[in-house]
Amino acid sequence: MEKKVISFGRGVPAREAITPVRKEFWSLAEQVNAEHEDDPFHYAVPEVTNFGGFVPLKFTLAEMFSFPQDPKRHVIIGNGGEEIIGFLFEALEPGFIVFEEMSYDRAIKRASRLGHTPYGVRLTESGLDLNELGSVLKRDEFRAVYHIIYSSNPTGVCADPENVKECARICRKYKKPYICDIAYFDARYDGEKNPLPNFNDPVYEYTCFVGSFSKTLTPGAKCGFGLLPKTFVDVQPIIDDARLNPNYPTQVIYYEMIKSGFYARHQEFLRNLYNPKRVAINSAFEKYLPGSRFPAIPGGFFRVHVFENVGEVALISQAANFDVEIFSARSCIPLNLQPEYSNSVPVRFAYPRLNADDIRSGISISANSWKMAQNFEAACS
């Protein structure tokens, strides 16, 4: 019999979350074929598709997020949120980009590959440290801020609306783009709704929204989007050079999912599916990892704990001895803040694909493994 391993690996949706989307996707494919015929399969069709995406979905996204700019010009759709983030980073002159002290590792790597230097700004209980943010953004070499404002990957932190607004104000003051990743906007499971900034407020003049449907529908049919203010440097030439066309057929199907009401119904299904797991990881942290630096999560796919005074290999190996896979989140920390974690191991716990009992058991074993690893290292020193 194959042994059971509890794995807190990357943020993979629960299998039960995918099945309804798969069925709806293939059902709508027939409808799309009948209604839209050849249009989604061309390079571009005026008023229907362009290299920035399927035009009706652009208008739908603008309506969903109360975005006041012309969707044809200021909403772009691509193959996942990370592609859109890459377009925005590529549109900037090489320099420093601000990230949270722990942030999406793929975005950090993308910035580095495009010639930027990721720079970490510390987190407070409400979001980014505003004093630190203001002190660095006034320097010419800083180009933009990348901030996951809802249920951040990997910390799970939700920035307070006041913190987001103040970050936007600081970015506006220094004329630097404020790139808000909202991939987890609808991925909230505690019964509350995440608040949206008021785009009509001039303070958001330099604020961009970047999101995707990977967590709210499926990561297998990629679709990401960007809502860009008038002030952002023109990304269209980069889009034109980088690709011939995005995946229009998928965009058309997602448009139909939203229009039919399936998207809204599926978000309610996900809340019912994931909330017991969210409660399980929060209660397990409170019981087995009391005093964890980052607060209880309202949603998202992750929670982080920083295991102090232990080596990475010892901790991970000890947990593996008890059939629990945990992984370091060190790649989520920009280099300037890495020294602050030199004697600790940040671990990202991804929970949605696990059941509540395995979540509680896995956290308990991780906590015990921490103590055992410390004892082992002390005995060997």
C-alpha positions as CSV (number, residue, x, y, z in Angstrom):
1,M,0.0,0.0,0.0
2,E,1.3,3.4,-0.9
3,K,2.0,5.5,2.1
4,K,0.0,8.7,2.6
5,V,2.0,12.0,2.5
6,I,0.6,15.3,3.7
7,S,2.0,17.9,1.3
8,F,1.8,21.6,1.8
9,G,3.3,22.3,-1.7
10,R,2.4,25.0,-4.1
11,G,-1.1,26.5,-4.3
12,V,-3.0,23.8,-6.1
13,P,-6.9,24.0,-6.1
14,A,-8.8,21.1,-4.6
15,R,-9.8,18.5,-7.2
16,E,-13.5,19.0,-6.3
17,A,-13.0,22.7,-7.3
18,I,-12.1,21.8,-10.9
19,T,-14.8,19.3,-11.8
20,P,-17.7,21.8,-12.1
21,V,-15.5,24.2,-14.2
22,R,-14.4,21.4,-16.5
23,K,-18.0,20.4,-17.1
24,E,-19.2,23.9,-17.7
25,F,-16.1,24.7,-19.9
26,W,-16.8,21.9,-22.4
27,S,-20.6,22.5,-22.3
28,L,-20.0,26.2,-23.2
29,A,-17.5,25.3,-25.9
30,E,-20.3,24.0,-28.1
31,Q,-22.3,27.2,-27.4
32,V,-19.2,29.4,-28.3
33,N,-18.7,27.5,-31.5
34,A,-22.3,28.2,-32.5
35,E,-22.4,31.8,-31.4
36,H,-19.0,33.1,-32.2
37,E,-18.0,30.8,-35.1
38,D,-14.5,31.6,-36.5
39,D,-13.9,34.9,-34.7
40,P,-11.9,33.6,-31.7
41,F,-9.6,31.7,-34.0
42,H,-8.3,34.6,-36.0
43,Y,-5.3,36.8,-35.1
44,A,-7.8,39.7,-34.6
45,V,-11.3,40.7,-35.6
46,P,-12.2,44.4,-35.3
47,E,-14.5,45.1,-32.4
48,V,-14.3,41.5,-31.3
49,T,-10.7,40.6,-30.6
50,N,-7.4,42.4,-30.6
51,F,-3.9,41.6,-29.3
52,G,-5.1,42.9,-25.9
53,G,-7.9,40.4,-25.6
54,F,-11.5,39.5,-26.3
55,V,-13.3,42.9,-26.3
56,P,-16.6,41.8,-24.6
57,L,-14.6,40.3,-21.7
58,K,-12.7,43.6,-21.4
59,F,-16.0,45.4,-20.9
60,T,-17.2,42.8,-18.5
61,L,-14.1,43.0,-16.3
62,A,-14.3,46.8,-16.3
63,E,-17.9,46.5,-15.0
64,M,-17.0,43.9,-12.4
65,F,-14.3,46.1,-10.9
66,S,-16.0,49.5,-11.4
67,F,-13.1,50.5,-13.6
68,P,-13.9,53.9,-15.3
69,Q,-11.4,53.9,-18.2
70,D,-12.1,52.8,-21.8
71,P,-11.9,49.0,-21.7
72,K,-10.7,48.8,-25.3
73,R,-7.6,50.8,-24.4
74,H,-7.0,50.2,-20.7
75,V,-8.0,46.6,-20.1
76,I,-5.7,43.9,-21.3
77,I,-6.3,40.2,-21.2
78,G,-3.6,37.5,-21.5
79,N,-2.5,34.0,-20.7
80,G,-2.5,34.2,-16.9
81,G,-1.8,37.0,-14.5
82,E,1.9,36.4,-14.5
83,E,2.1,37.2,-18.2
84,I,0.4,40.6,-17.6
85,I,2.8,41.3,-14.7
86,G,5.6,40.5,-17.1
87,F,4.3,43.0,-19.7
88,L,4.1,45.7,-17.0
89,F,7.6,45.1,-15.7
90,E,9.0,45.0,-19.2
91,A,7.4,48.4,-20.0
92,L,9.5,50.0,-17.2
93,E,13.1,51.1,-17.5
94,P,15.4,48.7,-15.5
95,G,15.6,49.7,-11.9
96,F,14.3,48.8,-8.4
97,I,10.8,47.4,-8.0
98,V,9.3,47.3,-4.5
99,F,7.8,44.0,-3.2
100,E,6.4,43.0,0.1
101,E,9.0,41.4,2.4
102,M,7.5,38.1,1.3
103,S,5.9,38.1,-2.1
104,Y,5.0,35.9,-5.1
105,D,8.3,34.2,-6.0
106,R,7.5,34.0,-9.7
107,A,6.9,37.7,-9.9
108,I,10.2,38.3,-8.1
109,K,12.0,36.1,-10.6
110,R,10.3,37.7,-13.5
111,A,11.4,41.1,-12.4
112,S,15.0,39.9,-12.1
113,R,15.0,38.3,-15.5
114,L,13.8,41.6,-17.0
115,G,16.7,43.5,-15.5
116,H,15.1,44.9,-12.4
117,T,16.2,44.6,-8.8
118,P,13.5,43.4,-6.5
119,Y,13.5,45.3,-3.2
120,G,11.6,44.2,-0.1
121,V,9.7,46.6,2.1
122,R,8.6,45.3,5.5
123,L,5.0,44.4,6.3
124,T,3.0,45.8,9.2
125,E,-0.3,44.5,10.6
126,S,-2.1,46.7,8.1
127,G,0.0,46.2,5.0
128,L,3.2,47.7,3.6
129,D,5.3,49.9,5.9
130,L,4.3,53.3,4.7
131,N,7.3,55.2,6.1
132,E,9.7,52.8,4.4
133,L,7.8,52.9,1.2
134,G,7.9,56.7,1.0
135,S,11.6,56.8,1.8
136,V,12.5,54.5,-1.1
137,L,10.1,55.7,-3.7
138,K,11.4,59.2,-3.7
139,R,14.7,57.8,-5.1
140,D,14.9,58.0,-8.9
141,E,16.1,54.4,-9.4
142,F,12.8,53.0,-8.0
143,R,10.4,52.3,-10.8
144,A,7.2,50.7,-9.3
145,V,5.5,48.9,-6.5
146,Y,4.1,45.4,-6.8
147,H,1.7,44.6,-3.9
148,I,-0.6,41.6,-3.5
149,I,-3.4,43.4,-1.6
150,Y,-5.7,40.5,-0.9
151,S,-4.7,37.3,0.8
152,S,-1.1,37.7,-0.3
153,N,1.0,34.8,-1.5
154,P,2.7,33.5,0.7
155,T,1.8,35.3,3.9
156,G,-2.0,35.4,3.5
157,V,-2.0,39.1,4.6
158,C,-4.9,41.3,3.5
159,A,-3.8,44.9,3.3
160,D,-6.3,47.3,5.0
161,P,-8.1,49.6,2.5
162,E,-6.5,52.6,4.2
163,N,-3.0,51.1,3.7
164,V,-3.8,50.5,0.0
165,K,-5.1,54.0,-0.4
166,E,-2.0,55.5,1.3
167,C,0.3,53.3,-0.9
168,A,-1.6,54.7,-3.9
169,R,-1.1,58.2,-2.7
170,I,2.6,57.8,-2.2
171,C,3.0,56.2,-5.7
172,R,1.0,59.1,-7.1
173,K,3.2,61.6,-5.3
174,Y,6.3,60.2,-6.9
175,K,4.7,59.2,-10.2
176,K,5.5,55.5,-9.8
177,P,3.1,52.7,-10.9
178,Y,1.3,50.9,-8.1
179,I,0.7,47.4,-9.4
180,C,-1.9,45.7,-7.3
181,D,-2.1,41.9,-7.7
182,I,-5.8,41.0,-7.1
183,A,-5.6,37.3,-8.0
184,Y,-7.3,36.5,-4.6
185,F,-9.9,39.2,-4.7
186,D,-12.8,36.7,-4.9
187,A,-10.9,34.0,-3.0
188,R,-12.2,35.0,0.3
189,Y,-14.0,32.3,2.3
190,D,-15.0,33.9,5.7
191,G,-18.3,35.2,4.4
192,E,-17.1,38.8,3.9
193,K,-16.3,40.6,0.7
194,N,-13.0,42.2,-0.1
195,P,-13.4,46.0,-0.6
196,L,-12.6,47.6,-3.9
197,P,-10.7,50.9,-4.2
198,N,-12.7,53.7,-5.8
199,F,-11.0,54.2,-9.1
200,N,-12.8,57.6,-9.6
201,D,-10.7,58.9,-6.7
202,P,-7.7,60.8,-8.1
203,V,-5.4,59.1,-5.5
204,Y,-5.5,55.9,-7.7
205,E,-4.2,57.8,-10.8
206,Y,-1.1,55.5,-10.9
207,T,-2.8,52.3,-9.7
208,C,-3.0,49.1,-11.8
209,F,-4.9,46.0,-11.1
210,V,-3.7,42.6,-12.2
211,G,-5.7,39.4,-11.7
212,S,-6.4,36.0,-13.0
213,F,-9.0,33.2,-12.9
214,S,-6.5,30.5,-11.8
215,K,-7.8,30.3,-8.2
216,T,-11.4,31.2,-8.9
217,L,-12.0,28.9,-11.9
218,T,-9.0,26.8,-13.1
219,P,-5.2,27.1,-13.6
220,G,-5.5,24.8,-16.6
221,A,-7.2,27.3,-18.9
222,K,-5.0,30.3,-18.5
223,C,-6.6,33.8,-18.4
224,G,-5.3,36.9,-16.7
225,F,-6.1,40.5,-17.0
226,G,-4.8,44.0,-16.3
227,L,-6.8,47.2,-15.6
228,L,-4.4,50.0,-16.4
229,P,-4.7,53.8,-15.7
230,K,-4.1,56.4,-18.3
231,T,-0.8,57.3,-16.6
232,F,0.8,53.9,-17.2
233,V,3.5,53.7,-19.9
234,D,2.0,52.2,-23.1
235,V,2.4,48.4,-23.0
236,Q,0.7,47.8,-26.4
237,P,4.0,47.8,-28.4
238,I,5.4,45.2,-26.0
239,I,2.2,43.1,-26.3
240,D,2.4,43.3,-30.1
241,D,6.0,42.2,-30.1
242,A,5.7,39.5,-27.5
243,R,2.8,37.5,-29.0
244,L,0.6,37.2,-32.0
245,N,-2.6,36.7,-30.0
246,P,-3.7,35.5,-26.6
247,N,-6.0,32.5,-26.1
248,Y,-9.2,34.0,-27.5
249,P,-11.3,30.8,-27.2
250,T,-10.7,30.5,-23.5
251,Q,-11.4,34.2,-23.0
252,V,-14.8,33.8,-24.8
253,I,-15.7,30.8,-22.6
254,Y,-14.8,32.7,-19.4
255,Y,-16.9,35.6,-20.7
256,E,-19.8,33.3,-21.1
257,M,-19.2,31.8,-17.6
258,I,-19.5,35.3,-16.1
259,K,-22.5,36.4,-18.2
260,S,-24.4,33.2,-17.4
261,G,-24.0,33.5,-13.7
262,F,-21.8,30.4,-13.4
263,Y,-18.8,32.3,-12.1
264,A,-20.8,33.8,-9.2
265,R,-22.3,30.5,-8.3
266,H,-18.9,28.8,-8.4
267,Q,-17.5,31.4,-6.0
268,E,-20.2,30.4,-3.5
269,F,-19.3,26.8,-4.1
270,L,-15.7,27.5,-3.4
271,R,-16.5,29.4,-0.2
272,N,-18.4,26.4,1.1
273,L,-15.6,24.0,0.0
274,Y,-12.6,26.0,1.4
275,N,-13.9,27.7,4.5
276,P,-13.7,24.6,6.7
277,K,-10.1,24.2,5.5
278,R,-9.4,27.9,6.3
279,V,-10.8,27.4,9.7
280,A,-8.7,24.3,10.2
281,I,-5.4,26.0,9.3
282,N,-6.1,29.0,11.5
283,S,-7.1,26.9,14.5
284,A,-4.1,24.6,14.0
285,F,-1.7,27.6,13.9
286,E,-3.3,29.0,17.1
287,K,-2.9,25.6,18.9
288,Y,0.4,24.4,17.6
289,L,2.2,27.6,16.4
290,P,1.0,30.2,18.8
291,G,2.3,33.7,18.3
292,S,2.9,33.2,14.6
293,R,3.9,36.6,13.2
294,F,1.3,36.8,10.4
295,P,-2.4,37.0,11.4
296,A,-5.2,34.5,10.7
297,I,-6.3,34.4,7.1
298,P,-9.7,35.3,5.7
299,G,-9.1,33.4,2.5
300,G,-6.5,32.8,-0.2
301,F,-4.4,29.7,-0.6
302,F,-1.5,30.2,1.9
303,R,-0.4,30.9,5.4
304,V,3.2,31.3,6.5
305,H,5.1,30.5,9.6
306,V,8.7,31.5,10.3
307,F,10.4,28.7,12.3
308,E,13.1,30.4,14.4
309,N,16.5,29.2,15.4
310,V,16.6,26.1,13.1
311,G,18.3,25.0,9.9
312,E,16.3,24.5,6.7
313,V,17.5,21.0,6.0
314,A,17.0,19.8,9.5
315,L,13.5,21.1,9.7
316,I,12.3,19.8,6.3
317,S,14.0,16.5,6.8
318,Q,12.5,16.0,10.2
319,A,9.0,16.7,8.9
320,A,9.6,14.3,6.0
321,N,10.4,11.5,8.5
322,F,6.7,11.8,9.5
323,D,5.4,11.9,6.0
324,V,4.8,15.7,5.9
325,E,6.2,17.7,3.0
326,I,6.9,21.3,3.8
327,F,8.9,23.8,1.7
328,S,10.9,26.8,2.4
329,A,9.5,30.2,1.3
330,R,12.9,31.8,1.2
331,S,12.6,32.4,-2.6
332,C,9.7,34.7,-1.7
333,I,12.0,37.1,0.1
334,P,13.8,39.8,-1.9
335,L,17.6,39.7,-1.4
336,N,17.8,42.9,0.6
337,L,15.8,41.3,3.4
338,Q,17.2,37.7,3.2
339,P,19.8,38.4,6.0
340,E,16.9,39.0,8.4
341,Y,15.9,35.4,8.0
342,S,19.4,33.9,8.1
343,N,18.7,31.9,11.3
344,S,15.1,30.9,10.5
345,V,13.0,29.0,8.0
346,P,9.9,30.7,6.5
347,V,7.5,27.9,5.4
348,R,4.5,28.5,3.1
349,F,1.6,26.2,4.0
350,A,-0.7,25.7,1.0
351,Y,-3.9,24.2,2.2
352,P,-6.8,24.1,-0.3
353,R,-6.2,20.6,-1.7
354,L,-6.0,19.0,1.8
355,N,-8.8,18.0,4.0
356,A,-9.3,19.6,7.4
357,D,-8.0,16.7,9.4
358,D,-4.8,16.5,7.3
359,I,-4.3,20.2,7.7
360,R,-4.4,20.0,11.5
361,S,-2.2,16.9,11.6
362,G,0.3,18.4,9.2
363,I,0.6,21.6,11.2
364,S,1.0,19.6,14.4
365,I,3.7,17.4,12.9
366,S,5.5,20.5,11.5
367,A,5.5,22.1,15.0
368,N,6.9,19.0,16.6
369,S,9.5,18.6,13.8
370,W,10.7,22.1,14.6
371,K,11.4,21.2,18.2
372,M,13.0,17.9,17.2
373,A,15.2,19.6,14.6
374,Q,16.3,22.2,17.2
375,N,17.2,19.4,19.6
376,F,19.1,17.5,17.0
377,E,21.1,20.5,15.9
378,A,21.9,21.4,19.6
379,A,23.2,17.8,20.1
380,C,25.4,18.0,17.1
381,S,26.9,21.4,17.9
